[in-house]
Amino acid sequence: MLPEHEQLSTRAKGVAGIYFGTGTELTFRCIEAKPSPKMQAALDELVKAELISARPFNKYGGTVYTREMGSDVAQGFWKFAMANLDNKALKFPVTVKAEPTP
């Protein structure tokens, strides 16, 4: 994590660390479940900051999120997440039930 990332929300920094600190890709198929509003907001924040990218995955609105930050930056987010696991901002549902597509 770099100094310019301090303005990110605690939730976005936590998601960056938990899902992209050691991994490079996160896929939401959106068939049975989709990102919760809080998870989606954090992912959108990370995309806007160009730390991850998003691309469509399927006809159901699925998305593949790919790590764009370097591994050293990702490691910083991972350390942040591990140090803040008890933070209430990081306690939220990751997914919610997806609505059936007609």
C-alpha positions in Angstrom: 0.0 0.0 0.0 1.3 3.4 -1.0 0.7 6.8 0.7 -1.7 7.7 -2.1 -3.9 4.8 -1.1 -4.6 6.2 2.3 -7.7 8.1 1.0 -9.3 4.8 0.1 -12.1 3.6 2.5 -11.2 1.1 5.2 -13.6 -1.3 3.5 -11.8 -0.9 0.1 -8.4 -1.4 1.6 -9.6 -4.5 3.5 -11.1 -6.0 0.3 -7.9 -5.2 -1.6 -5.9 -7.1 1.1 -8.2 -10.0 1.7 -9.0 -10.8 -1.9 -6.0 -9.4 -3.8 -3.2 -9.4 -1.3 -2.2 -12.9 -2.3 -4.6 -13.7 -5.1 -4.8 -12.1 -8.5 -8.4 -12.7 -9.6 -11.9 -12.7 -8.1 -15.0 -13.9 -10.1 -18.6 -13.3 -9.3 -20.8 -15.4 -11.6 -24.0 -13.7 -10.4 -26.1 -16.7 -11.1 -27.1 -17.6 -7.5 -25.3 -14.8 -5.7 -23.9 -11.3 -6.5 -21.7 -8.9 -4.6 -23.5 -7.2 -1.7 -23.9 -3.4 -2.0 -20.9 -2.9 0.4 -18.7 -5.3 -1.5 -19.7 -3.8 -4.8 -18.9 -0.3 -3.5 -15.4 -1.5 -2.3 -14.7 -3.2 -5.6 -15.9 -0.1 -7.6 -13.6 2.1 -5.4 -10.6 -0.2 -6.2 -11.4 -0.2 -9.9 -11.6 3.6 -9.9 -8.2 3.7 -8.2 -6.9 1.4 -11.0 -5.8 -1.2 -8.4 -8.0 -3.8 -10.0 -9.8 -4.1 -13.3 -13.2 -5.5 -14.1 -14.5 -7.3 -17.2 -17.8 -8.9 -17.9 -18.0 -12.6 -17.4 -21.3 -14.0 -18.6 -24.9 -13.1 -19.6 -26.0 -12.9 -16.0 -24.0 -9.8 -15.1 -21.0 -11.7 -13.8 -17.7 -9.9 -13.4 -14.1 -11.0 -13.2 -11.9 -8.6 -11.1 -8.2 -8.8 -11.8 -5.4 -7.4 -9.7 -3.5 -4.6 -11.5 -1.4 -3.4 -8.6 2.1 -4.8 -8.1 2.7 -7.6 -5.6 4.5 -5.2 -3.2 1.5 -2.9 -3.1 -0.9 -5.9 -2.7 1.2 -7.2 0.2 0.8 -3.8 1.9 -3.0 -4.2 1.6 -2.8 -7.7 2.9 -0.9 -6.5 6.0 -3.5 -3.7 6.5 -6.3 -6.3 6.3 -4.6 -8.7 8.7 -4.1 -5.9 11.2 -7.7 -4.7 11.0 -9.7 -8.0 10.9 -11.7 -6.8 14.0 -12.6 -3.5 12.4 -16.4 -3.3 12.0 -16.0 -1.8 8.5 -14.6 -5.2 7.4 -17.6 -7.1 8.8 -20.2 -7.2 6.0 -21.8 -9.8 3.8 -19.8 -10.4 0.7 -22.7 -11.7 -1.4 -26.5 -11.4 -1.6 -28.9 -13.6 -3.4 -29.0 -12.8 -7.2 -32.4 -12.1 -8.7 -33.4 -14.6 -11.4 -32.7 -13.4 -15.0 -35.8 -13.7 -17.2 
